[in-house]
Each structure stands twice: as C-alpha cells, then as structure tokens.
Amino acid sequence: MKIEILGGTSPRLYKLVAPLVMSAAVLRQNNNYPYKTSARHEWLVGLDDDGKTVRGFFPIERREGYFYLNNYYVPADAAEELLQAFIKEAITKYATIGPLVAVVHTRHVPVFLEKGFQPEREWKLYVKMRYGKNEAEKKPYETEVKPKDDESDGKTS
C-alpha cells in the first residue's frame, strides 16, 4: 500500500473517495455521520499498488494550533494495518508542526494508544485523543512570586 496526500478540494480526492463516502455500508461504519472536507483539509489516502484502488482514508484538518483527525475510514478486515500506516504518516508529517487531536472510534483506541496518543475525553462511541503537547504546555511560564504580607520575615527597613 502507498499513501497519497491530497488537498481537501482536489479533483483527484473526489474521484478516489466518492465511491466510498457515498456508500451506505461505509456511512454505517461511521455511525451515519457524513464525511466532509474543505480547503483546510489534507487527506491521507491509502491506495493499492495499482494507484487506483482506495483501501482507506484519513482526513486531517488544519486548525489553529493543532491538526484535527476525524471521520477516517478503514475497512474492518484491515483496520489495524491501515491505521498503523496512517498514524505513522500523520505523526511524521504533522506532529513536528503541532499536536494531533483525533476523534477515534472506541474499537480503534488500542491502535492509537500504541502509537502514543493519550485519551482526553470519552463518549459512548468515540474517544478524543491527543498526540503531542498544547502550545501552552510547550512554553515555559515566567511568573514572579511575591510573598504575602503574612509571609514577611518581620524585619522593618
């Protein structure tokens, strides 16, 4: 399998993923939630060696301060293999720029944990997970500590 990275409004993206995103079975696997894209998205598309057959996809949206992974598709019979490849590619390409935040199907949480993602919030069908640190966590805070009046040494000047 090779992974091709396509812009969110690329004609090639539409041609490749349209049969999947309009498939009733694929939509059911995504809990009937529609797939969406924009100019802020890049899609990691897993292709067979022929370059034409889509095995799965992993959309990533650039948001302020982080990259948002949501509404991905991997078939059940190859889920772990494809997720491993997509996550590795996402970490390599995006994690050096900013943190990755993913909304993950509960059945796929072990794969994301294995790759270093940490859970932030759990719902019934999904878990919000993060790889990397917030910008605020990266910057050291400089604070001035002033003693309170009751903490003075009692000396007068």
Backbone as a printed PyTorch tensor [residue, N CA C, xyz], in Angstrom:
tensor([[[  0.8420,  -1.1790,   0.0000],
         [  0.0000,   0.0000,   0.0000],
         [  0.8840,   1.2370,   0.0000]],

        [[  0.4440,   2.2390,  -0.7230],
         [  1.1130,   3.5310,  -0.6720],
         [  0.0960,   4.5680,  -0.1960]],

        [[  0.6050,   5.6170,   0.4430],
         [ -0.2620,   6.6790,   0.9380],
         [ -0.0300,   7.9180,   0.0970]],

        [[ -1.1030,   8.4350,  -0.4470],
         [ -1.0460,   9.6710,  -1.2270],
         [ -1.6960,  10.7690,  -0.3970]],

        [[ -1.0730,  11.9330,  -0.3590],
         [ -1.6170,  13.0680,   0.3850],
         [ -2.2540,  14.0180,  -0.6170]],

        [[ -3.5510,  14.2720,  -0.4100],
         [ -4.3010,  15.1080,  -1.3470],
         [ -4.9630,  16.2690,  -0.6270]],

        [[ -5.0090,  17.4160,  -1.2840],
         [ -5.7080,  18.5780,  -0.7450],
         [ -7.1940,  18.3060,  -0.6330]],

        [[ -7.8310,  18.9730,   0.3090],
         [ -9.2360,  18.7270,   0.6080],
         [-10.2130,  19.0410,  -0.5030]],

        [[ -9.8010,  19.8250,  -1.4910],
         [-10.6980,  20.1390,  -2.6040],
         [-10.1180,  19.6530,  -3.9410]],

        [[ -9.1560,  18.7690,  -3.8600],
         [ -8.5150,  18.2250,  -5.0590],
         [ -9.4900,  17.3820,  -5.8790]],

        [[ -9.5520,  17.6000,  -7.1840],
         [-10.4120,  16.7500,  -8.0220],
         [-10.0430,  15.2670,  -7.9020]],

        [[ -8.7530,  14.9630,  -7.7550],
         [ -8.3470,  13.5600,  -7.6080],
         [ -8.9130,  12.9640,  -6.3220]],

        [[ -8.9360,  13.7550,  -5.2460],
         [ -9.5160,  13.2780,  -3.9890],
         [-10.9710,  12.8770,  -4.2130]],

        [[-11.7420,  13.7610,  -4.8310],
         [-13.1580,  13.4740,  -5.0710],
         [-13.3260,  12.2070,  -5.9060]],

        [[-12.5050,  12.0710,  -6.9390],
         [-12.6040,  10.8970,  -7.8070],
         [-12.3010,   9.6090,  -7.0410]],

        [[-11.2830,   9.6680,  -6.1710],
         [-10.8830,   8.4590,  -5.4510],
         [-11.8540,   8.0660,  -4.3290]],

        [[-12.2890,   9.0290,  -3.5240],
         [-13.0600,   8.6660,  -2.3280],
         [-14.5750,   8.7130,  -2.5100]],

        [[-15.0570,   9.3030,  -3.5980],
         [-16.5090,   9.4100,  -3.7940],
         [-17.2410,   8.0770,  -3.6740]],

        [[-16.7430,   6.9970,  -4.3050],
         [-17.4680,   5.7300,  -4.1670],
         [-17.5770,   5.2510,  -2.7190]],

        [[-16.5960,   5.5850,  -1.9010],
         [-16.6370,   5.1610,  -0.5000],
         [-17.5180,   6.0740,   0.3410]],

        [[-17.3340,   7.3770,   0.2270],
         [-18.0750,   8.2920,   1.1130],
         [-19.5680,   8.3150,   0.8050]],

        [[-19.9540,   7.7910,  -0.3570],
         [-21.3820,   7.7160,  -0.6900],
         [-21.9390,   6.3070,  -0.5110]],

        [[-21.1090,   5.4110,  -0.0270],
         [-21.5360,   4.0300,   0.1830],
         [-22.3120,   3.9170,   1.4970]],

        [[-23.4710,   3.2850,   1.4410],
         [-24.2870,   3.0990,   2.6540],
         [-23.5220,   2.3000,   3.7060]],

        [[-22.7720,   1.2820,   3.2900],
         [-22.0290,   0.4560,   4.2460],
         [-20.9280,   1.2610,   4.9390]],

        [[-20.2240,   2.0990,   4.1890],
         [-19.1540,   2.9160,   4.7650],
         [-19.7580,   3.9620,   5.7050]],

        [[-20.8520,   4.5760,   5.3020],
         [-21.5210,   5.5520,   6.1800],
         [-22.0120,   4.8880,   7.4670]],

        [[-22.5400,   3.6710,   7.3620],
         [-22.9680,   2.9370,   8.5560],
         [-21.8030,   2.7160,   9.5100]],

        [[-20.6430,   2.3650,   8.9590],
         [-19.4570,   2.1500,   9.7840],
         [-19.0540,   3.4430,  10.4940]],

        [[-19.3910,   4.5850,   9.9110],
         [-19.0950,   5.8920,  10.5100],
         [-20.3040,   6.4000,  11.3030]],

        [[-21.1450,   5.4850,  11.7520],
         [-22.3340,   5.8130,  12.5440],
         [-23.2390,   6.8070,  11.8410]],

        [[-23.3300,   6.6720,  10.5080],
         [-24.1700,   7.5030,   9.6440],
         [-23.8110,   8.9870,   9.6820]],

        [[-22.5970,   9.2790,  10.0910],
         [-22.1280,  10.6620,  10.0970],
         [-21.4890,  10.9460,   8.7380]],

        [[-21.8870,  12.0170,   8.0570],
         [-21.3530,  12.2800,   6.7130],
         [-19.8860,  12.7200,   6.7500]],

        [[-19.1930,  12.4330,   5.6880],
         [-17.8120,  12.8780,   5.5450],
         [-17.8230,  14.2920,   5.0000]],

        [[-16.8580,  15.1030,   5.4290],
         [-16.7840,  16.4760,   4.9370],
         [-15.3330,  16.8530,   4.7000]],

        [[-15.1480,  17.8640,   3.8770],
         [-13.8170,  18.3300,   3.5470],
         [-13.8770,  19.8140,   3.2390]],

        [[-12.6970,  20.4260,   3.1820],
         [-12.5870,  21.8490,   2.8550],
         [-11.1620,  22.1220,   2.4030]],

        [[-10.8830,  23.3560,   2.0790],
         [ -9.5200,  23.7420,   1.6960],
         [ -8.5520,  23.5930,   2.8700]],

        [[ -9.0570,  23.5440,   4.1020],
         [ -8.1990,  23.3720,   5.2850],
         [ -7.8260,  21.9050,   5.5340]],

        [[ -8.3820,  21.0020,   4.7630],
         [ -8.1330,  19.5670,   4.9440],
         [ -7.0310,  19.0650,   4.0180]],

        [[ -6.3090,  18.0670,   4.5110],
         [ -5.4620,  17.2230,   3.6820],
         [ -5.8930,  15.7940,   3.9960]],

        [[ -5.9490,  14.9820,   2.9790],
         [ -6.3880,  13.6000,   3.1470],
         [ -5.2280,  12.6540,   2.8790]],

        [[ -5.0040,  11.7500,   3.7960],
         [ -4.0860,  10.6500,   3.5610],
         [ -4.9400,   9.5320,   2.9720]],

        [[ -4.6790,   9.1660,   1.7460],
         [ -5.4800,   8.1540,   1.0540],
         [ -4.5940,   6.9390,   0.8200]],

        [[ -5.0000,   5.8090,   1.3620],
         [ -4.2660,   4.5580,   1.1910],
         [ -4.6880,   3.8830,  -0.0930]],

        [[ -3.7260,   3.6510,  -0.9720],
         [ -4.0070,   3.0630,  -2.2820],
         [ -3.2740,   1.7340,  -2.4400]],

        [[ -3.9160,   0.8090,  -3.1300],
         [ -3.2290,  -0.4170,  -3.5180],
         [ -2.1070,  -0.0430,  -4.4780]],

        [[ -1.2510,  -0.9840,  -4.7580],
         [ -0.0970,  -0.7120,  -5.6220],
         [ -0.4880,  -0.2390,  -7.0190]],

        [[ -1.7270,  -0.5120,  -7.4310],
         [ -2.1700,  -0.0570,  -8.7570],
         [ -2.4230,   1.4530,  -8.7920]],

        [[ -2.4730,   2.0880,  -7.6020],
         [ -2.6940,   3.5340,  -7.5360],
         [ -4.1160,   3.9600,  -7.8000]],

        [[ -5.0210,   3.0180,  -7.9370],
         [ -6.4130,   3.3320,  -8.2690],
         [ -7.3980,   2.8530,  -7.2080]],

        [[ -7.0790,   1.7700,  -6.5300],
         [ -8.0000,   1.1730,  -5.5700],
         [ -7.7360,   1.7380,  -4.1790]],

        [[ -8.7550,   2.4030,  -3.6240],
         [ -8.6250,   3.0260,  -2.3070],
         [ -8.8850,   1.9880,  -1.2300]],

        [[ -7.9500,   1.8840,  -0.2910],
         [ -8.0960,   0.9440,   0.8250],
         [ -8.6590,   1.6280,   2.0600]],

        [[ -8.4590,   2.9310,   2.1830],
         [ -8.9580,   3.6830,   3.3210],
         [ -8.5000,   5.1270,   3.2070]],

        [[ -8.9910,   5.9680,   4.1100],
         [ -8.5770,   7.3710,   4.0920],
         [ -8.5820,   7.9510,   5.4990]],

        [[ -7.8430,   9.0390,   5.6400],
         [ -7.5820,   9.6450,   6.9460],
         [ -7.5340,  11.1590,   6.7590]],

        [[ -8.6790,  11.8560,   6.8260],
         [ -8.6680,  13.3070,   6.6400],
         [ -8.0850,  14.0280,   7.8580]],

        [[ -7.3060,  15.0680,   7.5880],
         [ -6.6930,  15.8670,   8.6460],
         [ -6.9930,  17.3330,   8.3570]],

        [[ -7.6060,  17.9960,   9.3270],
         [ -7.9530,  19.4120,   9.1720],
         [ -6.9630,  20.2700,   9.9530]],

        [[ -6.4260,  21.2790,   9.2940],
         [ -5.5500,  22.2300,   9.9690],
         [ -6.4230,  23.2070,  10.7420]],

        [[ -6.2420,  23.2070,  12.0510],
         [ -6.9550,  24.1660,  12.8930],
         [ -5.9220,  25.0340,  13.5980]],

        [[ -6.3720,  26.0970,  14.2260],
         [ -5.4240,  26.9940,  14.8790],
         [ -4.7450,  26.2760,  16.0410]],

        [[ -3.4610,  26.0070,  15.8960],
         [ -2.6720,  25.4150,  16.9670],
         [ -2.6190,  23.8980,  16.9910]],

        [[ -3.3590,  23.2150,  16.1110],
         [ -3.3130,  21.7480,  16.1090],
         [ -3.8820,  21.1910,  14.8100]],

        [[ -3.7210,  19.8820,  14.6370],
         [ -4.2580,  19.1750,  13.4760],
         [ -5.3360,  18.2260,  13.9710]],

        [[ -6.5020,  18.2430,  13.3180],
         [ -7.6850,  17.5190,  13.7690],
         [ -7.9550,  16.3390,  12.8400]],

        [[ -7.9070,  15.1330,  13.3840],
         [ -8.1630,  13.9080,  12.6380],
         [ -9.5660,  13.4240,  12.9960]],

        [[-10.4150,  13.2980,  12.0020],
         [-11.7940,  12.9150,  12.2780],
         [-12.4100,  12.3030,  11.0220]],

        [[-13.3520,  11.4210,  11.2110],
         [-14.1020,  10.8040,  10.1140],
         [-13.2120,  10.0670,   9.1250]],

        [[-12.3520,   9.2390,   9.6590],
         [-11.4950,   8.4180,   8.8170],
         [-12.2420,   7.1330,   8.4610]],

        [[-11.7160,   6.4180,   7.4660],
         [-12.3120,   5.1350,   7.1020],
         [-11.2200,   4.0940,   6.8850]],

        [[-11.3600,   2.9790,   7.5560],
         [-10.5350,   1.7860,   7.3200],
         [-11.4830,   0.5860,   7.3700]],

        [[-11.3870,  -0.3350,   6.4050],
         [-12.2740,  -1.4950,   6.4410],
         [-11.9210,  -2.3970,   7.6190]],

        [[-12.9150,  -3.0540,   8.1590],
         [-12.7370,  -3.8790,   9.3590],
         [-11.6640,  -4.9530,   9.1810]],

        [[-11.5750,  -5.5360,   7.9910],
         [-10.6300,  -6.6420,   7.7920],
         [ -9.1640,  -6.1980,   7.7140]],

        [[ -8.9150,  -4.8920,   7.6040],
         [ -7.5270,  -4.3990,   7.5360],
         [ -7.3370,  -3.1780,   8.4270]],

        [[ -8.2120,  -3.0000,   9.4030],
         [ -8.2170,  -1.7750,  10.2130],
         [ -6.8790,  -1.5080,  10.8910]],

        [[ -6.3480,  -2.4940,  11.5880],
         [ -5.1170,  -2.2410,  12.3420],
         [ -3.9490,  -1.8990,  11.4180]],

        [[ -3.7950,  -2.6570,  10.3630],
         [ -2.6970,  -2.4160,   9.4040],
         [ -2.7800,  -1.0040,   8.8170]],

        [[ -3.9690,  -0.6160,   8.3740],
         [ -4.1370,   0.6990,   7.7570],
         [ -3.9790,   1.8220,   8.7750]],

        [[ -4.5720,   1.6510,   9.9520],
         [ -4.4370,   2.6880,  10.9790],
         [ -2.9760,   2.8870,  11.3620]],

        [[ -2.2330,   1.7970,  11.5100],
         [ -0.8080,   1.8970,  11.8350],
         [ -0.0980,   2.7690,  10.7860]],

        [[ -0.3660,   2.5020,   9.5170],
         [  0.2870,   3.2520,   8.4310],
         [ -0.1590,   4.7120,   8.4190]],

        [[ -1.4670,   4.9560,   8.5560],
         [ -1.9610,   6.3400,   8.5450],
         [ -1.4340,   7.1350,   9.7340]],

        [[ -1.4540,   6.5470,  10.9130],
         [ -0.9910,   7.2470,  12.1160],
         [  0.5040,   7.5610,  11.9950]],

        [[  1.2730,   6.5940,  11.5290],
         [  2.7130,   6.8260,  11.3500],
         [  2.9550,   7.9990,  10.3960]],

        [[  2.2460,   8.0300,   9.2950],
         [  2.3840,   9.1130,   8.3130],
         [  1.9520,  10.4520,   8.9140]],

        [[  0.8530,  10.4640,   9.6550],
         [  0.3640,  11.7090,  10.2770],
         [  1.3670,  12.2410,  11.2950]],

        [[  1.9260,  11.3570,  12.1020],
         [  2.9190,  11.7800,  13.0990],
         [  4.1490,  12.3510,  12.3960]],

        [[  4.6210,  11.6530,  11.3730],
         [  5.8080,  12.1020,  10.6390],
         [  5.5900,  13.4650,   9.9900]],

        [[  4.4520,  13.6460,   9.3640],
         [  4.2000,  14.8750,   8.5930],
         [  3.7340,  16.0470,   9.4420]],

        [[  2.9250,  15.8000,  10.4710],
         [  2.2680,  16.9140,  11.1710],
         [  2.7170,  17.1360,  12.6160]],

        [[  3.1180,  16.0960,  13.3310],
         [  3.3820,  16.2360,  14.7690],
         [  4.5770,  17.1290,  15.0770]],

        [[  5.4730,  17.3220,  14.1240],
         [  6.5910,  18.2390,  14.3610],
         [  6.1450,  19.6890,  14.2610]],

        [[  4.9820,  19.9210,  13.6640],
         [  4.4440,  21.2750,  13.4910],
         [  3.5090,  21.6240,  14.6440]],

        [[  2.6930,  20.6700,  15.0770],
         [  1.7370,  20.9150,  16.1520],
         [  1.1180,  19.6160,  16.6160]],

        [[  0.3770,  19.6680,  17.7190],
         [ -0.2400,  18.4440,  18.2320],
         [ -1.3190,  17.9110,  17.2910]],

        [[ -1.5560,  16.6130,  17.4010],
         [ -2.6250,  15.9510,  16.6560],
         [ -3.7510,  15.6460,  17.6280]],

        [[ -4.9570,  15.9980,  17.2720],
         [ -6.1410,  15.6800,  18.0660],
         [ -7.0110,  14.7840,  17.1920]],

        [[ -7.3930,  13.6400,  17.7180],
         [ -8.1560,  12.6770,  16.9300],
         [ -9.4380,  12.2910,  17.6480]],

        [[-10.5220,  12.1970,  16.8900],
         [-11.7560,  11.6070,  17.3940],
         [-11.7690,  10.1850,  16.8460]],

        [[-11.6300,   9.2200,  17.7650],
         [-11.3320,   7.8410,  17.4240],
         [-12.5150,   6.9370,  17.7750]],

        [[-12.8590,   6.0370,  16.8740],
         [-13.8610,   5.0180,  17.1970],
         [-13.3270,   4.2010,  18.3820]],

        [[-14.1900,   3.8580,  19.3240],
         [-13.7350,   3.1270,  20.5060],
         [-13.0220,   1.8260,  20.1280]],

        [[-13.4420,   1.1850,  19.0580],
         [-12.8100,  -0.0730,  18.6440],
         [-11.3620,   0.1290,  18.1700]],

        [[-10.9750,   1.3670,  17.8490],
         [ -9.6270,   1.6360,  17.3540],
         [ -8.7060,   2.2650,  18.3980]],

        [[ -9.2060,   2.5050,  19.5930],
         [ -8.4010,   3.1520,  20.6420],
         [ -7.0850,   2.4200,  20.9150]],

        [[ -7.0520,   1.0840,  21.0020],
         [ -5.7660,   0.4100,  21.2820],
         [ -4.6640,   0.7350,  20.2720]],

        [[ -5.0140,   0.8910,  19.0040],
         [ -4.0090,   1.2120,  17.9850],
         [ -3.4470,   2.6090,  18.2200]],

        [[ -4.3270,   3.5630,  18.5320],
         [ -3.8790,   4.9310,  18.7880],
         [ -3.0420,   5.0000,  20.0640]],

        [[ -3.4380,   4.2610,  21.0860],
         [ -2.6400,   4.2250,  22.3280],
         [ -1.2380,   3.6900,  22.0450]],

        [[ -1.1680,   2.6410,  21.2640],
         [  0.1190,   2.0330,  20.9240],
         [  1.0360,   3.0230,  20.2120]],

        [[  0.4560,   3.9430,  19.4640],
         [  1.2310,   4.9360,  18.7240],
         [  1.5210,   6.1990,  19.5400]],

        [[  1.0930,   6.2210,  20.8110],
         [  1.4480,   7.3450,  21.6750],
         [  0.3570,   8.3770,  21.9080]],

        [[ -0.8410,   8.1480,  21.3970],
         [ -1.9530,   9.0670,  21.6610],
         [ -2.4630,   8.8340,  23.0780]],

        [[ -2.9440,   9.8980,  23.7050],
         [ -3.4960,   9.8090,  25.0580],
         [ -4.9540,  10.2600,  25.0400]],

        [[ -5.8260,   9.5490,  25.7590],
         [ -7.2400,   9.9330,  25.7940],
         [ -7.4380,  11.2510,  26.5380]],

        [[ -8.3610,  12.0520,  26.0340],
         [ -8.7230,  13.3150,  26.6870],
         [-10.1730,  13.3190,  27.1560]],

        [[-11.0410,  12.7040,  26.3490],
         [-12.4710,  12.7030,  26.6700],
         [-13.1050,  11.4690,  26.0340]],

        [[-14.0150,  10.8470,  26.7590],
         [-14.6640,   9.6430,  26.2420],
         [-16.1620,   9.8660,  26.0900]],

        [[-16.6800,   9.3830,  24.9740],
         [-18.1070,   9.3470,  24.7300],
         [-18.4920,   7.8770,  24.5600]],

        [[-19.7200,   7.6280,  24.2120],
         [-20.1770,   6.2490,  24.0650],
         [-19.4980,   5.5470,  22.8820]],

        [[-19.4030,   6.2120,  21.7370],
         [-18.8730,   5.5830,  20.5280],
         [-17.4790,   6.0600,  20.1310]],

        [[-17.0140,   7.1420,  20.7490],
         [-15.7460,   7.7520,  20.3430],
         [-14.9200,   8.1460,  21.5560]],

        [[-13.6280,   8.3490,  21.3120],
         [-12.7170,   8.8710,  22.3230],
         [-11.8930,   9.9690,  21.6600]],

        [[-11.8510,  11.1180,  22.3010],
         [-10.9970,  12.1970,  21.8230],
         [ -9.6020,  11.9440,  22.3800]],

        [[ -8.5950,  11.9060,  21.4750],
         [ -7.2320,  11.5740,  21.8830],
         [ -6.2680,  12.6320,  21.3470]],

        [[ -5.1170,  12.7540,  21.9950],
         [ -4.1210,  13.7620,  21.6090],
         [ -2.7360,  13.1370,  21.5310]],

        [[ -1.9960,  13.5940,  20.5130],
         [ -0.5930,  13.2450,  20.3680],
         [  0.1720,  14.5600,  20.3410]],

        [[  1.1100,  14.7300,  21.2460],
         [  1.8620,  15.9760,  21.3210],
         [  1.2780,  16.8810,  22.3820]],

        [[  1.9200,  18.0210,  22.5520],
         [  1.5290,  18.9370,  23.6170],
         [  0.8190,  20.1520,  23.0620]],

        [[  0.0290,  20.7690,  23.9360],
         [ -0.5680,  22.0570,  23.6060],
         [  0.5430,  23.0860,  23.4880]],

        [[  0.3250,  24.1350,  22.7430],
         [  1.3030,  25.2130,  22.6570],
         [  1.5730,  25.7960,  24.0430]],

        [[  0.5290,  25.9150,  24.8490],
         [  0.6950,  26.4700,  26.1940],
         [  1.6030,  25.5820,  27.0350]],

        [[  1.5470,  24.2740,  26.8180],
         [  2.3870,  23.3590,  27.5760],
         [  3.8420,  23.4170,  27.1120]],

        [[  4.0730,  23.8440,  25.8810],
         [  5.4220,  23.9010,  25.3460],
         [  6.1920,  25.1130,  25.8710]],

        [[  5.4810,  26.1970,  26.1580],
         [  6.1350,  27.4310,  26.5560],
         [  6.3120,  27.4810,  28.0630]],

        [[  7.5110,  27.7880,  28.5330],
         [  7.6850,  27.9240,  29.9820],
         [  7.0200,  29.2170,  30.4480]],

        [[  6.3980,  29.1400,  31.5670],
         [  5.7440,  30.3150,  32.1220],
         [  6.7090,  31.0300,  33.0410]],

        [[  6.7620,  32.3250,  32.9130],
         [  7.5780,  33.1260,  33.8090],
         [  6.6280,  33.8300,  34.7620]],

        [[  6.7160,  33.4920,  35.9850],
         [  5.8600,  34.1250,  36.9800],
         [  6.7190,  34.6940,  38.0790]],

        [[  6.2880,  35.7910,  38.5720],
         [  7.0020,  36.4170,  39.6780],
         [  6.2650,  36.0590,  40.9510]],

        [[  6.9600,  35.4760,  41.8860],
         [  6.3390,  35.0850,  43.1420],
         [  6.6530,  36.1530,  44.1730]],

        [[  5.6280,  36.7670,  44.6830],
         [  5.8030,  37.7870,  45.7100],
         [  5.2710,  37.2390,  47.0200]],

        [[  6.0070,  37.4200,  48.0980],
         [  5.5000,  36.9240,  49.3840],
         [  4.2840,  37.7170,  49.8170]],

        [[  3.3630,  37.0210,  50.4560],
         [  2.1990,  37.6930,  51.0210],
         [  2.6570,  38.4650,  52.2450]],

        [[  1.8490,  39.4150,  52.6870],
         [  2.2070,  40.2340,  53.8460],
         [  2.5080,  39.3840,  55.0660]],

        [[  1.7380,  38.3130,  55.2490],
         [  1.9370,  37.4680,  56.4340],
         [  3.1660,  36.5690,  56.3030]],

        [[  3.8120,  36.5410,  55.1130],
         [  4.9830,  35.7120,  54.9230],
         [  6.2930,  36.5080,  55.0620]],

        [[  6.1890,  37.7680,  55.4130],
         [  7.4080,  38.5610,  55.5320],
         [  8.1970,  38.1040,  56.7420]],

        [[  9.4740,  38.4550,  56.7840],
         [ 10.3410,  37.9810,  57.8510],
         [ 10.2110,  38.8020,  59.1180]],

        [[  9.3440,  39.8010,  59.1250],
         [  9.1190,  40.6020,  60.3220],
         [ 10.0790,  41.7540,  60.5120]],

        [[ 11.0870,  41.8370,  59.6530],
         [ 12.0420,  42.9310,  59.7670],
         [ 11.4730,  44.1790,  59.1240]],

        [[ 11.8340,  45.2860,  59.6270],
         [ 11.4090,  46.5500,  59.0410],
         [ 12.6200,  47.2380,  58.4550]],

        [[ 12.4330,  48.0520,  57.4470],
         [ 13.5660,  48.7370,  56.8630],
         [ 13.7110,  50.1250,  57.3910]]])
